[in-house]
Amino acid sequence: MSVERPKNPTLNQLREVCQPPEVKARKNAEHWTAELYLRHISIYLTAVLVRTRISANGVTGLMILAGWCMSLALLIPGIWGPVLAVVLSQVQLYFDCSDGEVARWRASQSPRGIFIDMVGHHTTEALIPIALGYRVFKELSTDGATAAQAWPTLFMGACLAVVLVLNRSQSLMVHAARGMAGLPRLPDTAAARAVPTTTIIGRLRSLAKFLPFHKLLHAVELSLIILACSIISAVIGSPGLAEKWLIWILVPACVLVNVGHFLSNMVSARLKA
């Protein structure tokens, strides 16, 4: 349904429609930087986009492109590739905010747009560890002493891609399972995701809040960690070494996160009829 909106809206008009309280209060869909600075800046990008002919899905396409370019940036040797990846991760975040804002302003929200958005996030988080593994593979292959470690690290990068996507997909699996069981949609609130603290899993989940390792597994945080590792590798004079250890540490850690995520879903009220 088309809605008549001003062709040259003010920022206050955009904020009222594009950033309503129920959007800013979302727990799962909002990145932790949204309240810190993202939403304060993204509205300026949205103000430019709504004056163009680009659709909300077109903005999502730009978000996906920025995410994929992050992976390509990691193939640039030295620290400049990771630096570019960090910059592109921020660009992706702004487009990710603005696509929904453009959709709300034009009243063009659709299942197709949500689907494309999910494809973008899943493929981005899958491509980053694969690109990182290939980056390390190329660096180690040039050194005869470490060449034998190149192929296993490339394989571990691919494994990391699988467990990262699996962890992100588990939340969507919960919504899919509820839909197939005829249950209503879960609100995106902390209460809806709560796990009883009387259970062992609930206690462990509460402890995880003090060390939220799982929050480091998203594209933005991963790009920052990769940049830090590339700087360490440059300082010690061993290209790819710190990134190699990052991959080998993240794989078993992400497996544990997946197990914890699975058990948390199983004991929560979200999957109870």
C-alpha positions as CSV (number, residue, x, y, z in Angstrom):
1,M,0.0,0.0,0.0
2,S,1.5,3.3,-1.0
3,V,1.6,6.2,1.5
4,E,2.0,9.8,0.6
5,R,5.0,11.3,2.3
6,P,6.7,14.7,1.9
7,K,9.3,14.6,-0.9
8,N,11.7,16.6,1.2
9,P,11.2,15.4,4.8
10,T,12.8,17.0,7.8
11,L,15.0,15.0,10.1
12,N,12.3,15.1,12.8
13,Q,9.7,13.7,10.3
14,L,12.1,10.9,9.3
15,R,12.9,10.0,12.9
16,E,9.2,9.9,13.8
17,V,8.4,7.4,11.1
18,C,11.7,5.6,10.5
19,Q,13.0,5.3,14.1
20,P,9.9,4.6,16.3
21,P,10.4,3.4,19.9
22,E,9.5,-0.2,19.0
23,V,12.4,-0.3,16.5
24,K,15.0,1.2,18.8
25,A,13.9,-1.1,21.6
26,R,14.6,-4.3,19.6
27,K,17.1,-6.5,21.3
28,N,18.0,-9.1,18.7
29,A,17.8,-7.0,15.5
30,E,19.7,-4.0,16.7
31,H,23.5,-4.0,16.8
32,W,25.0,-2.8,20.1
33,T,26.3,0.3,18.4
34,A,22.8,1.3,17.2
35,E,22.0,3.3,20.3
36,L,25.6,4.5,20.7
37,Y,25.9,6.2,17.4
38,L,24.5,4.2,14.4
39,R,20.9,5.5,14.5
40,H,22.1,9.0,15.2
41,I,24.0,9.1,12.0
42,S,22.0,6.7,9.7
43,I,19.1,9.1,9.6
44,Y,21.2,11.5,7.6
45,L,22.0,8.8,5.1
46,T,18.3,7.9,5.0
47,A,17.5,11.6,4.4
48,V,19.6,11.4,1.2
49,L,18.3,8.0,0.1
50,V,14.6,8.8,0.3
51,R,15.1,11.7,-2.1
52,T,16.4,9.3,-4.7
53,R,14.6,6.6,-6.7
54,I,16.5,3.7,-4.9
55,S,14.2,1.2,-3.3
56,A,14.6,-0.2,0.2
57,N,15.7,-3.5,-1.4
58,G,18.2,-1.6,-3.4
59,V,19.7,-0.2,-0.2
60,T,19.9,-3.7,1.2
61,G,21.8,-4.7,-2.0
62,L,24.3,-1.9,-1.2
63,M,24.6,-3.4,2.3
64,I,25.3,-6.8,0.9
65,L,27.9,-5.4,-1.5
66,A,29.7,-3.7,1.4
67,G,29.7,-6.9,3.3
68,W,31.1,-8.9,0.5
69,C,33.8,-6.3,-0.2
70,M,34.9,-6.7,3.4
71,S,36.0,-10.2,2.5
72,L,37.7,-9.1,-0.6
73,A,39.6,-6.4,1.4
74,L,41.1,-9.1,3.6
75,L,42.9,-10.4,0.6
76,I,45.0,-7.2,0.5
77,P,48.4,-8.0,2.2
78,G,49.6,-6.2,5.3
79,I,47.4,-4.1,7.6
80,W,45.7,-2.0,4.9
81,G,43.4,-4.8,3.9
82,P,42.0,-5.2,7.4
83,V,41.8,-1.5,7.8
84,L,39.6,-1.3,4.7
85,A,37.5,-4.2,6.0
86,V,36.8,-2.3,9.2
87,V,35.8,0.8,7.2
88,L,33.5,-1.3,5.0
89,S,32.0,-3.0,8.1
90,Q,30.8,0.5,9.3
91,V,29.5,1.2,5.8
92,Q,27.5,-2.0,5.9
93,L,26.1,-1.1,9.3
94,Y,24.8,2.2,8.0
95,F,23.2,0.7,5.0
96,D,21.7,-2.0,7.2
97,C,20.0,0.7,9.3
98,S,18.9,2.8,6.4
99,D,17.3,0.0,4.3
100,G,14.7,-0.5,7.1
101,E,14.3,3.2,7.5
102,V,13.7,3.7,3.8
103,A,11.2,0.8,3.9
104,R,9.3,2.3,6.8
105,W,9.2,5.8,5.2
106,R,7.9,4.4,1.9
107,A,5.7,1.8,3.7
108,S,7.4,-0.8,1.5
109,Q,8.3,-3.5,4.1
110,S,8.0,-7.0,2.6
111,P,9.1,-10.6,3.3
112,R,11.3,-10.4,0.3
113,G,13.2,-7.5,1.8
114,I,13.7,-9.3,5.1
115,F,14.8,-12.4,3.2
116,I,17.4,-10.5,1.2
117,D,18.7,-8.8,4.4
118,M,19.2,-12.2,6.0
119,V,21.0,-13.5,3.0
120,G,23.3,-10.6,3.2
121,H,24.2,-11.1,6.8
122,H,24.7,-14.9,6.5
123,T,26.8,-14.7,3.4
124,T,28.9,-11.9,4.8
125,E,29.7,-13.8,8.0
126,A,30.5,-16.9,5.9
127,L,32.8,-15.2,3.5
128,I,34.9,-13.3,6.2
129,P,36.5,-16.4,7.7
130,I,36.9,-18.0,4.3
131,A,38.8,-14.9,3.1
132,L,40.8,-14.8,6.3
133,G,41.8,-18.4,5.9
134,Y,42.9,-17.7,2.3
135,R,44.8,-14.6,3.5
136,V,46.7,-16.8,6.0
137,F,47.1,-19.5,3.4
138,K,48.8,-17.1,1.0
139,E,51.0,-15.6,3.8
140,L,52.2,-19.0,5.1
141,S,52.7,-20.4,1.7
142,T,55.5,-17.9,1.0
143,D,57.5,-19.1,4.0
144,G,59.0,-22.6,3.6
145,A,59.1,-23.1,7.4
146,T,55.3,-22.6,7.7
147,A,54.0,-23.8,4.3
148,A,52.9,-27.1,5.8
149,Q,50.5,-25.3,8.1
150,A,48.9,-23.4,5.2
151,W,46.4,-26.0,4.0
152,P,45.1,-27.0,7.5
153,T,44.5,-23.3,8.3
154,L,42.6,-22.8,5.1
155,F,40.4,-25.8,6.0
156,M,39.9,-24.4,9.5
157,G,38.8,-21.1,8.0
158,A,36.1,-22.9,6.1
159,C,35.1,-24.7,9.3
160,L,34.8,-21.4,11.1
161,A,32.5,-20.1,8.3
162,V,30.2,-23.1,8.9
163,V,29.9,-22.7,12.7
164,L,29.5,-19.0,12.5
165,V,26.6,-19.3,10.1
166,L,25.1,-22.2,12.1
167,N,25.2,-20.0,15.2
168,R,23.4,-17.1,13.5
169,S,20.9,-19.6,11.9
170,Q,19.8,-21.1,15.2
171,S,17.8,-18.0,16.2
172,L,16.0,-18.1,12.8
173,M,15.4,-21.9,13.3
174,V,13.5,-21.1,16.5
175,H,11.2,-18.7,14.6
176,A,10.7,-21.2,11.8
177,A,9.9,-24.0,14.3
178,R,7.3,-21.8,16.1
179,G,5.7,-20.9,12.8
180,M,5.5,-24.5,11.6
181,A,3.9,-25.4,14.9
182,G,1.3,-22.7,14.6
183,L,2.7,-20.6,17.5
184,P,2.6,-16.8,17.4
185,R,5.6,-14.7,16.5
186,L,8.0,-14.0,19.4
187,P,8.4,-10.3,20.3
188,D,12.0,-9.0,20.0
189,T,12.4,-8.4,23.7
190,A,14.8,-9.6,26.4
191,A,11.9,-11.2,28.3
192,A,11.0,-13.3,25.3
193,R,14.6,-14.6,25.1
194,A,14.9,-15.3,28.8
195,V,16.1,-18.7,30.1
196,P,15.0,-19.8,33.6
197,T,17.9,-19.1,36.0
198,T,16.9,-22.1,38.0
199,T,18.4,-24.4,35.4
200,I,22.1,-25.0,34.9
201,I,21.9,-23.6,31.4
202,G,20.2,-20.5,32.7
203,R,22.9,-19.9,35.3
204,L,25.6,-20.4,32.7
205,R,23.8,-18.0,30.3
206,S,23.7,-15.4,33.1
207,L,27.4,-15.8,33.7
208,A,28.0,-15.4,29.9
209,K,26.7,-11.8,30.2
210,F,29.9,-10.9,32.1
211,L,32.0,-12.4,29.2
212,P,29.9,-12.0,26.1
213,F,32.2,-13.8,23.7
214,H,29.3,-14.6,21.4
215,K,29.0,-10.9,20.6
216,L,32.5,-11.0,19.0
217,L,31.3,-13.3,16.3
218,H,29.6,-10.7,14.1
219,A,31.1,-9.1,11.0
220,V,32.0,-5.7,12.7
221,E,33.6,-7.3,15.7
222,L,35.5,-9.9,13.6
223,S,36.9,-7.2,11.4
224,L,38.3,-5.3,14.4
225,I,39.8,-8.5,15.8
226,I,41.4,-9.3,12.5
227,L,42.8,-5.8,12.2
228,A,44.4,-6.2,15.7
229,C,45.9,-9.6,14.7
230,S,47.3,-8.2,11.5
231,I,49.0,-5.4,13.5
232,I,50.5,-8.0,15.8
233,S,51.7,-10.0,12.9
234,A,53.3,-6.9,11.4
235,V,55.0,-5.9,14.6
236,I,56.6,-9.4,15.2
237,G,57.5,-9.6,11.5
238,S,55.6,-12.9,10.9
239,P,52.8,-12.1,8.3
240,G,49.7,-14.2,9.0
241,L,50.9,-15.7,12.2
242,A,48.5,-14.0,14.6
243,E,45.6,-14.4,12.1
244,K,46.4,-18.2,11.9
245,W,46.2,-18.5,15.7
246,L,42.9,-16.5,15.6
247,I,41.3,-19.0,13.3
248,W,42.5,-22.0,15.3
249,I,41.2,-20.5,18.6
250,L,37.9,-19.3,17.2
251,V,36.9,-22.6,15.7
252,P,36.6,-24.6,19.0
253,A,35.3,-21.5,20.8
254,C,32.5,-21.1,18.2
255,V,31.6,-24.8,18.5
256,L,31.1,-24.3,22.3
257,V,29.0,-21.2,21.6
258,N,26.9,-23.2,19.2
259,V,26.4,-25.9,21.8
260,G,25.4,-23.3,24.4
261,H,23.1,-21.6,22.0
262,F,21.4,-24.9,21.2
263,L,20.9,-25.9,24.8
264,S,19.7,-22.4,25.7
265,N,17.0,-22.7,23.0
266,M,16.0,-26.2,24.1
267,V,15.4,-25.2,27.8
268,S,13.7,-21.9,27.0
269,A,10.0,-21.3,26.7
270,R,10.4,-20.3,23.1
271,L,10.1,-23.9,21.9
272,K,7.3,-25.0,24.2
273,A,3.9,-25.4,22.8
